[in-house]
Amino acid sequence: MTYEVTCTDAIHDGESWTANGSIVHRHTIEIPNDHGPWVPMREARKLFGYSGMRGRYISDDAWMPYQSTMMIYVTEQY
């Protein structure tokens, strides 16, 4: 399966985090079809240098490390 992974800066509007978009890094990754649901985000974090860091999921497909304003999104390509 092919996934587009995006790392972008974020901004907090007082209620929630959203993408700011002044810094955007995009890549495409290939992962075998028999992977678990956590593998795409794990590979995306590794790609952008965030593996091993603690963070939180903003949504099902977005992750944000603690003490940072960067967000990682993973979307499946069809």
C-alpha atoms as a printed R data frame, in Angstrom:
   type eleno elety resid chain resno      x      y      z
1  ATOM     1    CA   MET     A     1  0.000  0.000  0.000
2  ATOM     2    CA   THR     A     2  1.123  3.535 -0.677
3  ATOM     3    CA   TYR     A     3  0.789  6.285  1.915
4  ATOM     4    CA   GLU     A     4  1.427 10.007  1.725
5  ATOM     5    CA   VAL     A     5  3.031 11.281  4.912
6  ATOM     6    CA   THR     A     6  3.096 14.981  5.736
7  ATOM     7    CA   CYS     A     7  4.933 16.798  8.489
8  ATOM     8    CA   THR     A     8  3.706 20.359  9.029
9  ATOM     9    CA   ASP     A     9  3.784 22.985 11.722
10 ATOM    10    CA   ALA     A    10  0.665 23.485 13.828
11 ATOM    11    CA   ILE     A    11 -1.183 26.297 15.508
12 ATOM    12    CA   HIS     A    12 -3.590 26.195 18.435
13 ATOM    13    CA   ASP     A    13 -6.682 28.322 17.891
14 ATOM    14    CA   GLY     A    14 -7.784 28.216 21.523
15 ATOM    15    CA   GLU     A    15 -9.866 25.068 21.097
16 ATOM    16    CA   SER     A    16 -7.847 22.594 19.032
17 ATOM    17    CA   TRP     A    17 -4.685 22.079 17.008
18 ATOM    18    CA   THR     A    18 -4.762 22.672 13.249
19 ATOM    19    CA   ALA     A    19 -2.130 22.714 10.525
20 ATOM    20    CA   ASN     A    20 -0.522 26.115 10.002
21 ATOM    21    CA   GLY     A    21  1.093 25.218  6.700
22 ATOM    22    CA   SER     A    22  4.126 27.518  6.704
23 ATOM    23    CA   ILE     A    23  6.407 24.444  6.938
24 ATOM    24    CA   VAL     A    24  5.338 21.374  4.940
25 ATOM    25    CA   HIS     A    25  7.375 18.242  4.174
26 ATOM    26    CA   ARG     A    26  5.707 15.481  2.130
27 ATOM    27    CA   HIS     A    27  6.902 12.007  1.222
28 ATOM    28    CA   THR     A    28  5.394  8.810 -0.130
29 ATOM    29    CA   ILE     A    29  6.077  5.494  1.577
30 ATOM    30    CA   GLU     A    30  5.348  1.908  0.497
31 ATOM    31    CA   ILE     A    31  4.244 -0.632  3.106
32 ATOM    32    CA   PRO     A    32  3.277 -4.283  2.457
33 ATOM    33    CA   ASN     A    33 -0.460 -5.031  2.530
34 ATOM    34    CA   ASP     A    34 -0.216 -7.386  5.503
35 ATOM    35    CA   HIS     A    35  0.812 -4.694  7.997
36 ATOM    36    CA   GLY     A    36 -0.861 -3.779 11.286
37 ATOM    37    CA   PRO     A    37 -2.771 -0.506 11.723
38 ATOM    38    CA   TRP     A    38  0.108  1.154 13.635
39 ATOM    39    CA   VAL     A    39  2.810  0.535 11.005
40 ATOM    40    CA   PRO     A    40  2.154  3.531  8.676
41 ATOM    41    CA   MET     A    41  2.421  6.051 11.529
42 ATOM    42    CA   ARG     A    42  5.476  4.270 12.964
43 ATOM    43    CA   GLU     A    43  7.223  4.473  9.585
44 ATOM    44    CA   ALA     A    44  6.214  8.128  9.150
45 ATOM    45    CA   ARG     A    45  7.626  9.021 12.562
46 ATOM    46    CA   LYS     A    46 10.852  7.220 11.673
47 ATOM    47    CA   LEU     A    47 11.054  9.087  8.343
48 ATOM    48    CA   PHE     A    48 10.801 12.510  9.997
49 ATOM    49    CA   GLY     A    49 13.090 11.669 12.933
50 ATOM    50    CA   TYR     A    50 10.398 11.341 15.625
51 ATOM    51    CA   SER     A    51 10.743  7.623 16.398
52 ATOM    52    CA   GLY     A    52 11.172  6.994 20.090
53 ATOM    53    CA   MET     A    53  9.594 10.326 21.025
54 ATOM    54    CA   ARG     A    54  6.471 10.537 23.128
55 ATOM    55    CA   GLY     A    55  3.445 12.308 21.742
56 ATOM    56    CA   ARG     A    56 -0.298 12.250 21.294
57 ATOM    57    CA   TYR     A    57 -2.727 11.425 18.519
58 ATOM    58    CA   ILE     A    58 -4.695 14.484 17.423
59 ATOM    59    CA   SER     A    59 -6.962 12.267 15.291
60 ATOM    60    CA   ASP     A    60 -6.811  8.763 13.816
61 ATOM    61    CA   ASP     A    61 -4.321  9.870 11.159
62 ATOM    62    CA   ALA     A    62 -2.464 12.737 12.887
63 ATOM    63    CA   TRP     A    63  0.203 12.582 15.598
64 ATOM    64    CA   MET     A    64  1.988 15.378 17.460
65 ATOM    65    CA   PRO     A    65  5.061 15.011 19.701
66 ATOM    66    CA   TYR     A    66  4.907 16.539 23.176
67 ATOM    67    CA   GLN     A    67  6.610 19.944 23.557
68 ATOM    68    CA   SER     A    68  6.473 20.565 19.802
69 ATOM    69    CA   THR     A    69  4.334 22.374 17.270
70 ATOM    70    CA   MET     A    70  4.890 19.878 14.448
71 ATOM    71    CA   MET     A    71  2.220 17.408 13.292
72 ATOM    72    CA   ILE     A    72  2.513 14.239 11.212
73 ATOM    73    CA   TYR     A    73 -0.370 13.136  8.974
74 ATOM    74    CA   VAL     A    74 -0.657  9.781  7.226
75 ATOM    75    CA   THR     A    75 -3.147  9.318  4.372
76 ATOM    76    CA   GLU     A    76 -3.648  6.252  2.206
77 ATOM    77    CA   GLN     A    77 -3.180  6.763 -1.538
78 ATOM    78    CA   TYR     A    78 -5.621  5.015 -3.870
